[in-house]
Amino acid sequence: MHKRNMFKMAAAAAVLTLTAGTAFAQEIKIGFNGDISASPSAQSGQAGVLGLQAAIDDLNAAGGLLGRRLSLVVRDDLSQPPRSIQNMSDLIDNERVSMIIGPTNSGNALAWRHIPNQKRIPVIGFSGSATDITKPMAAGADNYMFRVSMVDRPQVAALMAYVKRNPASKVVGFMFETTGYGQGGLRDMQEIAAMHGIQPAATERFAVNDTDMTSQLNKLKAAGVDTLVVWAQGAPLGHLLRSMEKINYFPRLLTSWAADNKSFYDAAGPQLAERAIFLRTVTDERSARQQQLFDRVSSRLASTSSFPFAAHAYDGMMLYAAAVRQAGTVDGPKVREALESLQARHDGIMKTYERPFSRTEREGLLASDFRWTHWKDGRLVNYGDDVVRSLRQEDFRM
């Protein structure tokens, strides 16, 4: 049986296992809405479900929340915005979930973020990193979107600081995929580059399913681009490197964190994959707490490179639990207020969280929590060179 079908069956079984023998009215239902089967990022969604399930298991083992058992309801959005929108309405209106973790893909969150804000249900993102996902729908409006994940804009700020500091970066080019994720990254790239006085010599685009980008690369090569900043998902990033190989053109490659995905490594191959420089939240050099969770879920991960998403989802669930305890209820507005003013310090998988959110701050992980990373001998390891070591806080403009 195909591995992703086995995963979906296991997720469904987990829901049945949790709900069996428990009165519906006594449950606190947690929703997951994200891609677990379709896009290059599906492995990330699968890892998110595993991390979320592990957190729910731990909470139930400790007596649940407010004396009530938690159950998990999983919805696969197939990376399709219309399906993801439908899932949100189903989870909130029919399943009556108290909170949602998701989605896997940024474009889907941008398509439906108005729904939880209208229905006043907290959402904690674990994967989708587009900058605008956690912005309020209107100035001063209550905002039900939170996140424990990478965020595009701080990543872009780091990459642009690297370009500015690197004396070898003379001519810069941009590339992006034509999804909501890619276009959001391009906006951040253009805005932050302008802050540094960086003017790209050329900007090229490609579709998420493209496998040959030689035409775009030839244009960049003709423009003399020696440093290329790319915003795309894992598989197309891998195909981009294959296209570079076809024309023997290898500018320095700075990418989004999607290069940490096994789909990138598989598409690029072991040697080419090592050319990309990017940031992520966890490398294979894990902390003790990260290793403990890794040991629990690693045998069920489609790829060990997707582990950070399990850690993000685990921490997101635990921060929600802390807010419920503080509020004394699962009522959406009261939990939102508690998330904005968490009193208890939480020792998480990713870090120790002390008041991670506020009325205006929605990001549980900050730029200081990101690590420079690259592939080396099939492992995701910390990356460092003279440029990285020279960077200072004032270099990061956002």
Secondary structure as the mmCIF struct_conf table of DSSP 4:
data_model
#
loop_
_struct_conf.conf_type_id
_struct_conf.id
_struct_conf.beg_label_comp_id
_struct_conf.beg_label_asym_id
_struct_conf.beg_label_seq_id
_struct_conf.end_label_comp_id
_struct_conf.end_label_asym_id
_struct_conf.end_label_seq_id
HELX_RH_AL_P HELX_RH_AL_P1 LYS A 3 THR A 19
TURN_TY1_P TURN_TY1_P1 ALA A 20 GLY A 21
BEND BEND1 THR A 22 THR A 22
HELX_RH_3T_P HELX_RH_3T_P1 PHE A 24 GLN A 26
STRN STRN1 ILE A 28 GLY A 34
BEND BEND2 ILE A 36 SER A 39
TURN_TY1_P TURN_TY1_P2 PRO A 40 SER A 41
HELX_RH_AL_P HELX_RH_AL_P2 ALA A 42 ALA A 61
TURN_TY1_P TURN_TY1_P3 ALA A 62 GLY A 63
STRN STRN2 LEU A 65 LEU A 65
TURN_TY1_P TURN_TY1_P4 LEU A 66 GLY A 67
STRN STRN3 ARG A 68 ARG A 68
STRN STRN4 LEU A 70 ASP A 76
TURN_TY1_P TURN_TY1_P5 LEU A 78 SER A 79
HELX_RH_AL_P HELX_RH_AL_P3 PRO A 81 SER A 89
HELX_RH_PI_P HELX_RH_PI_P1 ASP A 90 ASN A 94
BEND BEND3 GLU A 95 GLU A 95
BEND BEND4 SER A 98 SER A 98
STRN STRN5 MET A 99 ILE A 101
BEND BEND5 THR A 104 ASN A 105
HELX_RH_AL_P HELX_RH_AL_P4 SER A 106 TRP A 112
TURN_TY1_P TURN_TY1_P6 ARG A 113 ARG A 113
HELX_RH_AL_P HELX_RH_AL_P5 HIS A 114 LYS A 119
TURN_TY1_P TURN_TY1_P7 ARG A 120 ARG A 120
STRN STRN6 VAL A 123 GLY A 125
BEND BEND6 PHE A 126 SER A 127
HELX_RH_3T_P HELX_RH_3T_P2 THR A 131 THR A 134
BEND BEND7 LYS A 135 LYS A 135
BEND BEND8 MET A 137 ALA A 138
TURN_TY1_P TURN_TY1_P8 ALA A 139 GLY A 140
STRN STRN7 MET A 145 ARG A 147
BEND BEND9 SER A 149 SER A 149
HELX_RH_AL_P HELX_RH_AL_P6 ASP A 152 ARG A 165
TURN_TY1_P TURN_TY1_P9 PRO A 167 ALA A 168
BEND BEND10 VAL A 171 VAL A 171
STRN STRN8 VAL A 172 GLU A 177
BEND BEND11 THR A 178 THR A 179
HELX_RH_AL_P HELX_RH_AL_P7 GLY A 180 HIS A 196
TURN_TY1_P TURN_TY1_P10 GLY A 197 GLY A 197
BEND BEND12 ALA A 201 ALA A 201
STRN STRN9 ALA A 202 PHE A 206
TURN_TY1_P TURN_TY1_P11 VAL A 208 ASN A 209
HELX_RH_AL_P HELX_RH_AL_P8 THR A 214 ALA A 222
TURN_TY1_P TURN_TY1_P12 ALA A 223 GLY A 224
STRN STRN10 THR A 227 TRP A 231
HELX_RH_AL_P HELX_RH_AL_P9 GLY A 234 ILE A 247
TURN_TY1_P TURN_TY1_P13 ASN A 248 ASN A 248
STRN STRN11 ARG A 252 THR A 255
HELX_RH_3T_P HELX_RH_3T_P3 TRP A 257 ASP A 260
BEND BEND13 ASN A 261 ASN A 261
HELX_RH_AL_P HELX_RH_AL_P10 LYS A 262 ALA A 268
HELX_RH_AL_P HELX_RH_AL_P11 PRO A 270 ALA A 273
TURN_TY1_P TURN_TY1_P14 GLU A 274 ARG A 275
STRN STRN12 ALA A 276 ARG A 280
BEND BEND14 THR A 281 THR A 281
BEND BEND15 ASP A 284 GLU A 285
HELX_RH_AL_P HELX_RH_AL_P12 ALA A 288 VAL A 297
HELX_RH_3T_P HELX_RH_3T_P4 SER A 298 ARG A 300
BEND BEND16 ALA A 302 ALA A 302
HELX_RH_3T_P HELX_RH_3T_P5 THR A 304 SER A 306
HELX_RH_AL_P HELX_RH_AL_P13 PHE A 307 ALA A 327
TURN_TY1_P TURN_TY1_P15 GLY A 328 GLY A 328
BEND BEND17 THR A 329 THR A 329
HELX_RH_AL_P HELX_RH_AL_P14 GLY A 332 LEU A 339
TURN_TY1_P TURN_TY1_P16 GLU A 340 SER A 341
BEND BEND18 ALA A 344 ALA A 344
STRN STRN13 HIS A 346 ASP A 347
BEND BEND19 ILE A 349 MET A 350
STRN STRN14 THR A 352 TYR A 353
BEND BEND20 GLU A 354 ARG A 355
BEND BEND21 ARG A 359 THR A 360
STRN STRN15 GLU A 363 GLU A 363
BEND BEND22 GLY A 364 LEU A 365
HELX_RH_3T_P HELX_RH_3T_P6 ALA A 367 ASP A 369
STRN STRN16 ARG A 371 LYS A 376
TURN_TY1_P TURN_TY1_P17 ASP A 377 GLY A 378
STRN STRN17 ARG A 379 ASN A 382
HELX_RH_AL_P HELX_RH_AL_P15 ASP A 386 SER A 390
HELX_RH_3T_P HELX_RH_3T_P7 GLN A 393 ASP A 395
#
